[in-house]
Amino acid sequence: MASHDQIMELERRFWQSMKDMDVDAAVALIDEQSASVSGWGIHHFGPAEYRAMALAGTARITAFEFFDEQVIFPLPDVAVATYGARQSFTMEGKNHDMVVYDTTTWVRKDGRWLACAHTESAQQEVPPRD
């Protein structure tokens, strides 16, 4: 079975590939059938569709840092990583900073760990209680 550190290293490799715009490295970590859920909606895709999305997008990650990392293994060949991320990015020429909370489900197929599902939620301001 993989370890917490091995799964989080895969997460970092994926995020680094987005920062570096290394689409081939990202595609190598994605399962043939993948899903993503965020405030932008639900997306189902495979490596070819991911490649097209990555190359067409206007947002570019410029820095990231993970915190509160946890990994659970519900089965020997399934890992679920949860963590927060502080990210800086550019979108349409403007710089932004954001905190997000993410999960990625990894499955081991033929000895390789592949991401098959990812969720991301932006940190929300909690109104003060009276």
PETAZI-V230350 format. One record per residue. N is the residue number from 1. PSI is psi as a letter, one per 30 degrees, with the letter a starting at -180 (NA if undefined). OMEGA is omega in radians with two decimals (none if undefined). D_FIRST is the distance of its C-alpha to the first C-alpha in whole Angstrom. Layout:
n:psi:omega:d_first
N:PSI:OMEGA:D_FIRST
N:PSI:OMEGA:D_FIRST
//
This chain:
n:psi:omega:d_first
1:k:3.10:0
2:l:3.12:4
3:l:3.03:7
4:e:-3.08:10
5:e:3.14:12
6:e:-3.14:10
7:e:3.13:10
8:f:3.04:14
9:e:3.06:15
10:e:3.09:15
11:e:-3.13:17
12:e:3.10:19
13:e:3.14:19
14:e:3.13:20
15:e:3.11:23
16:e:3.11:24
17:e:3.08:25
18:e:3.12:27
19:e:-3.11:29
20:f:-3.03:29
21:h:3.09:30
22:i:-3.04:28
23:e:3.13:28
24:e:3.12:26
25:e:3.11:23
26:e:-3.11:23
27:e:-3.14:23
28:f:-3.11:20
29:g:-3.05:18
30:k:3.08:19
31:l:3.13:19
32:e:3.08:22
33:j:-3.09:23
34:l:3.11:22
35:k:3.09:24
36:k:3.11:25
37:k:3.10:27
38:a:3.07:29
39:f:3.11:33
40:f:3.11:34
41:a:3.14:33
42:k:3.13:30
43:k:3.00:29
44:k:-3.04:27
45:l:2.98:27
46:a:-3.10:25
47:e:-3.12:25
48:e:3.13:29
49:e:3.08:30
50:e:3.14:28
51:e:-3.13:29
52:e:3.12:33
53:e:-3.08:32
54:e:-3.11:31
55:f:-3.09:34
56:f:-3.04:36
57:l:3.13:35
58:f:-3.14:38
59:k:3.12:35
60:k:3.07:34
61:k:3.13:31
62:f:3.09:33
63:l:3.07:30
64:l:3.09:27
65:k:3.13:26
66:l:3.01:23
67:l:-3.14:23
68:h:-3.09:22
69:k:3.03:18
70:k:3.05:16
71:k:3.03:12
72:l:-3.13:11
73:i:-3.14:9
74:f:3.06:11
75:l:-3.12:9
76:e:-3.10:6
77:g:3.12:7
78:k:3.08:9
79:k:3.09:10
80:j:3.12:13
81:k:3.05:14
82:k:-3.09:18
83:l:2.96:20
84:l:3.11:24
85:k:2.95:25
86:k:-3.09:29
87:k:2.98:30
88:k:-3.13:33
89:l:3.02:34
90:k:3.06:37
91:k:-3.12:39
92:h:3.06:42
93:g:-3.13:43
94:k:3.13:42
95:k:3.14:40
96:l:2.98:38
97:k:-3.08:35
98:k:2.98:33
99:k:3.14:30
100:l:3.06:28
101:k:-2.98:25
102:l:2.89:22
103:k:3.00:19
104:k:3.03:17
105:k:3.13:15
106:k:3.06:12
107:k:3.10:11
108:k:3.11:10
109:k:-3.13:13
110:h:3.09:13
111:f:-3.13:11
112:k:3.05:12
113:k:-3.11:11
114:k:3.09:14
115:k:-3.13:16
116:f:3.12:18
117:k:-3.12:19
118:k:3.03:21
119:l:3.08:23
120:k:3.10:26
121:k:3.10:28
122:k:3.07:31
123:k:-3.14:32
124:k:3.02:35
125:k:3.11:38
126:k:3.13:38
127:k:3.12:42
128:k:3.10:44
129:k:3.11:44
130:NA:none:48
//
